[in-house]
Amino acid sequence: MLMISMATLFTKSGTAQTGFGMSNAAIARQLLDEIYASVPTGTFKFQCIELIHPAFNMEGMAPGRIRLVNYRLEPLTVTLENGDVATFQAGAFSIKFPEKSTHGRRDIQLILDSLSTDAVNQLEQVADHSERLRITAVVREYAETNLDYPGRIDNRLTVINPTISGARVQCSLVFNDTINKTIPSILYELATHPALAS
């Protein structure tokens, strides 16, 4: 499945043939038509995912960022919650939000499909980066009638358990665990805090 027209992040050729004899672009158009037909009357929402890590250096994207929008064949330019204007490239991904619950950690499941070799290499570069930093993420939803501010924002997410299989990446997005965070965040020791001896 290919729901894109960009050459930098996903499969380079929009005319690659599938086993069904349809081009990827034709399949993407058919899927989009089905999505638009199945959406109830009202406002359509675009899902946007932003992956953040200093190792990322994708052509046509801000340094340290991979920005994708679902349900589109073309890039989408929106205004972020801080007032910055950002362009999200068209991409094929799915996000499964957890059920609301007061028990345990709530993980968001993310699957990125049809990644190009370049995009997979960007994700693999994280392991070779000089600083051992985790990939963080922000999920936003925009109403098609209002691209000036996201209608939903899930930020402070951390990517865990990523697996790459061919052109598909699967991972979980977890909220920073503020409940189990150590308070205070520093460890008081006699060597650094001599007053503890008195």
DOLUM-494943 format. One record per residue: z, x, y of N, C-alpha, C, O in turn. Coordinates in steps of 0.05 Angstrom, whole numbers, plus 5000, padded with zeros to 4 digits. Layout:
ZXYZXYZXYZXY
...
end
This chain:
500050174976500050005000500050185025501550375026
498350125044498250275068498050085092496149935094
500050095109500049905132499950065158501550025176
498050245160497950435182495150505190493250455175
494850625214492350735222492651015234490851115246
495051125231495451385243494851605223495251575199
493951835234493152045216495352255213495152425195
497452255230499352475229501552435210502652625199
502352185204504752145188504052045160505452125141
502151875158501551755132498951845122497652015133
498051725100495651805086493451845106492951675123
492052075105490152145125487751965127486851915149
486751855106484351695106484951405103486151325084
484051245123484350955121482350825103482350585099
480550995091478450875074478750955045476950915029
481051075038481451145010481450894993482550685000
480150914970479750674953482150644935483250844925
482950394929485050334910483750254884481250234882
485450204864484350124838483049854839481649784820
483549694860482349434862479749424878478649214882
478849664886476249674900476449604930474449584943
478949564940479249504969480349754983481849914971
479449795007480550025022483449965030484249735030
484950185036487650145045487849975070489649815073
485950015088485949865113485549565107486849395120
483849495088483349215081485849095068486548865073
487149255051489649155039491749105060493148905060
492049295079493949265100493449025117495248875124
490848975124490148745140490848485125491848295137
490248475099490848245083493848185082494747955084
495448405078498348375078499348275104501148095105
498348385126499148295153498548005157500147855168
496147915149495347635151497347455136498047245146
498147545112500047385096502747375110504047165110
503647605121506147615135506147425159507947265163
504047445175503847275199503746975191504946805205
502346915169502146635160504846535150505346295151
506446705138508946615126511346605146513346485140
510946735170513146725190513246455202511246345211
515646335203515946075216515046085245515046295258
514245855256513445845284515845945300518145885295
515246095320517346215337516546495342514246565345
518546665344518146945352518047125328519747115311
516047295328515847495307517447745315517447815338
518747875296520348105302519148355289518248355266
519148575304518348835294520748995287522649015302
520749115263522849295255522049585262519749665256
523849725274523350005281525550185269527950115269
524750405258526650605246526250865261523950955265
528350985268528351255281530051445265532451405262
528751655254530251855239530552095257528652175271
532952215258533652415277534652665263536552655247
533452895268534353155258532853375274530453345278
534253585281532953795297530653935282528954065295
530453915255528354045240525653895243523554005237
525753635251523253485253521553585276522553625299
518953615271517053695292514353575285512453725278
514153315287511753175280509853165303510653115326
507253205298505253185319505252895330505152705314
505252875356505152615369507852475371507952245379
509952605363512652485365514552665380514052905382
516652555391518652705405519952905387520352845363
520553155396521853355379524453235367526053115381
524853295342527253205329527252905321529352805313
524952775323524852485318522452415300520352535302
522952225282520752085268521251785274523251675266
519351665288519551385297517351225284514951275288
518151015269516250845255516750545262519050475266
514650385262514850095266513449965242511350055234
514649755232513549605209511849375219512049295242
510249265201508649025206506549055228505748865241
505549305231503449355251501449565240502149725222
499049555250497049755244496749965266495650175262
497849895290497650075313500450145322502350005316
500650365338503250435349504350225368502850055378
506950225371508250025388509950175409511650335401
509550115434511150245455513250045465512549815472
515750135465518049955472519850105490519650345494
521749955502523950075517526450085500527249885489
527650315499530150345483532450235499532250165522
534750215485537150105498538150265521539650165538
537450525522538250695545536250695568536650845587
534150545565532050525586529750705582527750685596
529850895563527551065557525350915544525850725529
522850995549520550875536519851045512519651295515
519350925489518751075465516450935450516150695451
514851095436512650995420513351035391513951255382
513150815376513650825347510950805333509350625339
510450985314507950985300508050775277510150725266
505750665271505650465250506250595223505350815217
507850465207508650575181509450355162510050135169
509350425136510050235115512850305105513250515093
514750135111517450175101518749905097517949705109
520949905082522449665078525449725082526349945074
526849545094529749575099531149335087530449105092
533149385070534749175058537549205069539049395063
538349005086541049015097543048905077542348725061
545449005077547548915059548548635067548348565091
549748495048551048245055553548305072554848515068
554248135090556648175106559048145089559347955073
560848345091563248345074565348505088564848685104
567848455080570148615091570948825070572948965075
569548845048570249025027568449265026565949235024
569549505027568049745022565949815042565749685064
564350015036562250115053559849935051559149845030
558449905074556049745074553649935077553250055098
552049955056549750125056547149965062546849745051
545450075078542749965083540850125066540950365066
539149985051537250115033534550145048533549955059
533550385049531050445063529050565043529650755029
526550455043524350575028522050615047521150435060
521150865048518750945063516450985044516751135025
514250845048511950865030509551005043509351025067
507851105026505251225034505551455054503951475072
507551615050507951845068505852065062505152115039
504952185084503052405080504552655072507052665073
503052855064504353115056505853235080508053345076
504753205104506153305128508853175132510753315138
508952915129511452765133513552845112515852885118
512652875087514452955065515453235071517853295067
513753415081514553685088516653685110518553845109
516353505129518253485151521053415140523053535148
521153225121523753155109524853385092527253425092
523053525078524053755061524953985079526554155069
523954005103524754225121527754205128528954415135
528853975126531653935132533454115115535354235124
532654155089534254325071534154615079536054765074
531954695092531754975100532655025129532555255139
533554825142534354855170536855035172538655015155
537055195193539255385196541955245198543955345187
542055015211544554855212544554645191542554505187
546654615176546854415155547754145168550054075167
545854015179546353755192545053535176542953575165
546353305175545153075162543152935180543252955204
541252805167539352635182540852385190542152255174
540552315215541752065225539451865231537151945232
540251615234538151405238539151185256541551145260
537151055269537650815285535550605276533150665274
536550365270534750145263534749945286536949865296
532449875296532249685318530249465310528449505295
530749225321528849005319528148905346529848875364
525548865350524548765376523048505372521548475353
523548305389521948065389519348125401519148275421
517148015390514548065401514247985430512548085445
515947795439515947705467517647865485517547825510
519248055474520948215492521148495480522848555463
519448675490519548955481521149135500521049375498
522549005519524149155539526949225529528249395542
527849095508530549155498530749045469529748825463
531849205451532049115423533948885420536048865433
533048695403534748465397536948535377538948395375
536548745362538548835342538449135342536349265343
540849255342541149545340543249615320545549525321
542449775300544349895281544150195284542250315275
546150305298546050595303548350735290549950605275
548650985295550751155282550451135252552551135238
548051135242547551125213546951415203545851575217
547851465179547351725166545751685141546351495125
543751855137542051835113543451985090544252215093
543851845067544951975044543251925019541651725019
543552095000542152064974539152024976538051844964
537752194993534852164994533452264969534252474958
531452124960529852214938526952184946526151984958
525352384939522452384945520952374919521352554902
519252184916517552164892514652114902513951894909
513052324901510352304911510352244940511352404956
509152014948509051944976511151734984510951615005
513151704967515251504972517951644975518651824960
519451554996522151655000524051424999523651215012
526251454984528351244982530951374990531451604984
532551225005535151325013536951095022536050865024
539451155026541350965037542151045065542351285071
542550855082543550905109546350795110546750555105
548250965117551050875118552150895146551451075161
553850705153555150725179557250945178558550985157
557651075200559751285202562351145195563050935205
563851275177566351155167568651205186570051405184
569051035205571151065225573850975214575951065223
573850805193576450715182577850935168580350965171
576451095152577651315137577651585151578151785138
576951585177576851835191579651945196581551795201
579952205194582552335199583252315228581652375246
585652225234586652215261589252375262591152315247
589552575279587452675296585252825281585652885257
583152885294580853005281581153305276579553425262
583253425287583753705282586153735265587953565264
586253965250588454015232590454205247589654425255
592954105250594954275264596154465243597154395223
595954725250596954935233598855115250598655125274
600655255236602555425250601155645265602055725286
598955745254597555965267596355885294596256055312
595455645296594255555321596055395339595555365362
598355305327600255145342603055235335604455105320
603955465347606555585341608955405346611055445334
608655205363610855035369611754865345613854745345
610054855325610754705301613154825286614454695270
613655085291615855235278618555145289620555185275
618655045312621354985324622354705316624554625324
end
